[in-house]
Amino acid sequence: MSTISKITDRIQGVIQQRMPSFHPVYPQVALEMDATEMVLVRLKRKGRNKPTLEAHEVSPMPAPSEPLSMFRPSLRPAAEIAGVIQEMFTKTGTKPGKISLVIPDNVAKISLLSLPERPPTRKHLEEILRFKLRRSVPFRMDDSVISYQVIPAEGKAVNVLVALMHRLVVEQFETAVRAAGARPGLVDLCTPNLLNLCRRELDELNSKGHDAALLNCAGSYFSLVIIRAGRIIFFRSKSLHGSGAEGAQVADASVLARELNHSLAYYQEKLSGTGVHTLMVRTVAGSESILPALEGFGFESIRPVDPAVSLQIVSGLRMEQATAQRLAPAVSAASGRGR
């Protein structure tokens, strides 16, 4: 590494520590990869207007040799996946370059941690997070990568939504993207991207004194997030699948109902929950069967996640609900966090 590079890295570290509100530049092309499909989205933004959805493509993921795991790489060889990605670029007229990459929640250990106050530096915060999580992760901390978001709480306290991933598991996704001629400029998880997409609607519900929730049913797993007064108070991600036709993984409504019961009981008993008013739901192919199971939980309203409300749609492109649900995480990643 050159002396200039070392100096640049040092300056960048100072910026990130002294300016926690510093926003990175987000690529306006995003690729979501999960166990069964890949989704490519390209947006275009002009000034402060809503971004325009210029193109999108959904393609099957070459079937993994075994279910996706947070413990070890399990995708098909990078060359196989790269060929599909290159076809998606070609079909959408998208130039391979820097892209945002969205990967499944179930390749990460996701936790919501409470701290009495925010540590003074980013380095100090990461050391505390790694110390707290070291016994709950089934691999060496030296082999992990960490991502987190600090959430204000009462007084000086903060909550931290933190995701810990095995380095080799993350690298298998990045390697496939690079083999297709693109560069992953941002790597993020599915549900945090959905949360950013739905933030405005969730904030409106909170402003009326209501707790609200987001449920992401992604076929092989589900994630539930509960929001109160603009803050995440609960986050849980759990495997959710059974054996379908030809051994395919499908959502199991009975598993979802049981896990939701456990989650909502914890919310009421430990978090002083008085009831989730509105549940925002995202389902993908194979998980729609869980929708009837939600009706018995007493939600005042159940709404589908809809990325179209934050987009301009190019003439000739349609955004049916099933398509909107599938594109939502990639749309959020391409539009940029906090915008």
N, C-alpha and C positions, 0 to 999 in steps of 0.2 A: 504494500500500500504506500502511495506517495505521501510526502510531508503535507502537501496541499489537501489530500483526502483526509488525513488525520485531523487537520485543523478544521475542515468543513464538518466532519462528524462531531467534533467537540462543540462547535458553534450550534449545530442542530440540536445537540443534547441540552444545551443551555436554553434554547428557544422552547423546547418541549417542557422543561422543568419550570421556567418562569412564566410561560404563557399557556396555561392549561386550556384556554379557550381557542388556541390556534387550530384552524381548520385546514386539513390537508386538501389537495386538489384531487377530486374523485374522477376517475375515467368515466366517460359517458357510455361505455360499452361494458356490459356485465354478463358473466356466465355463471349459472347455478348448476352444480353437479350433485346428484344424489345417487342412490343405489340403482334406480331404474331409468332415469331420464336426465338429459342436459337441456338447459334453456338459455338461449342467447338473446339479449335485448340490446338495442342501440337507440339512444336518445339524442336529441339535439336541443340545446338551450340557447335562447336569445334574451339577453338582459335578465330582467326579473320575471319574465313571463313563465308560465308553466312549461316544462320541457315537452318536446314533441316526441311521440313514439314513432321512430322512423322505420324500424324493422324488428322482427322477432322470429325465432325459429325454435322448435322443440324436436329433439331427436332422442331415440333410445340410447341409453348407456350400455356399452358392452357388458354383459352380465358378470358381476364379480364372481370369483371362484368360491367365495363364502360371504356371509353377511358382513356389512361394513362394521368395523370395530375400532374402538378408541385405543386398543392395545397394540395393533400391528397393521401394516399395510395389507389391503385385501382387494384393491382394484385390479382390473386386467392390465397387461403391459401397456406402458405409456404410448407406444406406437399405435396400438389398436384404438385407443381413445382419441389420440391426436388426429387420426384419419377422419373420425366423425366430426370433431371440432372444425377441421379445415373445410369439410363439406358445408357446415353451418355458416362459416364465414363467406364461402362462395355463394350460397343460396341467398344470403341477405345483402350481398354486396358490401360486406364489412371488411375493412382493412385490418389485418392482424397487427396489433400494437399493444399498448398498455391497456389492461382490462381489470375490472373488479371481479373477484372470484368469490362465490358464495358456496359454502360447503355445509353438510348436514349437521344438525345439533348433536346427533348421537355419536359423532367422532370426538366429542369433547366432554370433559368433566366441567359442568356449569354450576356455579355456586353463588349465592347471595350472602355476602359477609358483612357484618356490622363492626365498625370501628368507632371508638370514643371521640376521635378527632382525625382530621386528615393529616397524614405525615407531611413534613415540610418539603420533601423532594420526591420526584418520580421513582428514583432508585430506592429510597427508603420504603416507599409504598410497595414496590414489587418484592422487596425482601420480606416484608411482613406477610404479604399474600402467600408467597412460597412457603414460609414457615408454617402458616396456619393450614395449608393444604397438603403438606408433605405426607401425612399419614393416611390421607383419604384417596391418594392417587396410586394405582397399581403399577407404576413404573418410576424410574429414578427421576428426580426433579431436574437433574442435569440433562436429561433427554427430552425435556418438555419445552413448549413455547407457551407464552401466556398473553392473554388479551383481557382488558378490563375496562369498565366504565364506572366512574365515580358518581354516586347519586347523593345529593344533599339529604340529610335527615333532620331530626329535631336538634336545635342548639348547635353545638360544634360537631356533633356526630355525623358520620357519613356511612352510607351503605355502598358496597362495591359489588357490582355484577362481574364476576370473573370467570373466564373460560381457560381451562388448561388442556393442552393437546400434546400428544406424542409427536415429536419432531418429524419422525419418519412417516407418520400418517398424513401430516400436512404436506410434506414434501411430495408424496405420491400424486396429489392433486396438482401441485405446482409444476411438477415434472411433465405431466401430460399436457398442460397448457403451453409450456415452453416448447415442447416437441411439435406443437401445432404452429409455432412461429409467433406466439403472443407472449406478453410479459404480465404476470400478476402484480398489479400495482397496489391492490388492496385485497386482503383475504379476510373474510368475515363469515359469521354463522347465519343460518337461515332466520331463526326467530328474532334475534336482535334487529335484523333488517326489516322484518314485518312490523316490529314495534315502532321503528322510526317512521314507517309509512303511515301507521295508524295514529301517530302521536297526537295530531290535531283533534281527531274525533274523541280520543280517550281523554284529552285535556278538557274538552267541552263537557263531557259527562262528569268528570271530577269537579268542575267548576259549579255544578248543580248539587254538589254534595253526595254524589253517587260513587261507589267503588265500581270499577269496570275491569274487564279481563279480555285477554287475547288467547285464543286456543289455536295452535298450529298442528293440524293432523296431516302428517307427511307420509303416510303409508306405513313405514317401518317404525315410526316413533311419533309421540305427541309431545308438545311443550305447552305449558300453561303459565301465563303471566298475569298477576293481579296488580292493578294500579290504584293508588289512593292519593289524592291531592297532588297529582303529577309525579308521584314517586313509585318505583317498583317496591312492593312489599312482599311479593312471593314470586318465585320462579322454580318451576319443576319441569324436567324433561325425562321421559320414560319410554322404553321400548314398547312398541304396540304392534304386534303382528302375530299372525297364525299362518297355517299352510293353506294356500289357495290352489288353483288349477296349476298343474305341472310344477308344484313346489314354489310358486311365486309367493312373495310376502304380501299379505293383505292386512288392512286394519281390522282389529277384533273389537267389536262394539262392547262385548262383555268386559274385556280388559279395560277399555276406556272408562266405562261406567264405574268399575271398581276403583280405579285410580283417581277419577274425579271425586268420588265420595271421600276418599282419604284426604285429598288435597283440600277440599272445601271444609271438611271437619277441622283440619289444622288451621285453616284461615279463620274459622269462627272461634275456636277455642284458644288459640295462641296469639292471634292478631286482632282480636276484638272485632271480627267481621260481622256486620249486620246484614249481609246479603250483597251479592254481585248483581248490580242492576242490569248491565248490558254485557253480553258476551259477543265479541267479534271473532268469527271463525274463518279459518282457511282450510279447505280440504283439497286434495288432489286425487287423481284417478286411483281407485281402489280403496279410498277412505270415506267415500260419501255415505257408506252404510252406517256410520256412527252418528249421523245427524238426528235420526229419531230418538237415539238414546239421550240426547241433550234436553229433550222437552220436559223430562220429569225432575229437573233440578231447580225449578223455580225462578229462572232468569226472567226479568221483565221483558227483555228484548234479546233476540239473537240475530246478528247481522253478518253477512258475508264480507270478508275483506275485499275491497274494491280499489285497485290502483288507478282506475280510469278517472277518478275524481281529481287526481293530481296531475293529469296528463292532458296534452292536446293530441288528438288522434289524426294522423295523416288521412286525407280523403282516400277511400278505397280499402282501408284497413278496418276490420271489425274487432270489437272487444266483447265477445260473449263471456258469460259469467265463468264458465269452466276454464276458458283461456285466461281470463283476468286472475283467477285464483292461482293458476300455474305460474304466471309471469310475475306475480307480486314481489317475491324476494329480490329477483334480478332487477325489476323496475326501481325498487328502493335503493339498491346498491349503485345503480347507474345515475340516479337523480342526486345522490349525495346526502350524507347524514346531516340532519339539522337544518335542511333547506325547506 
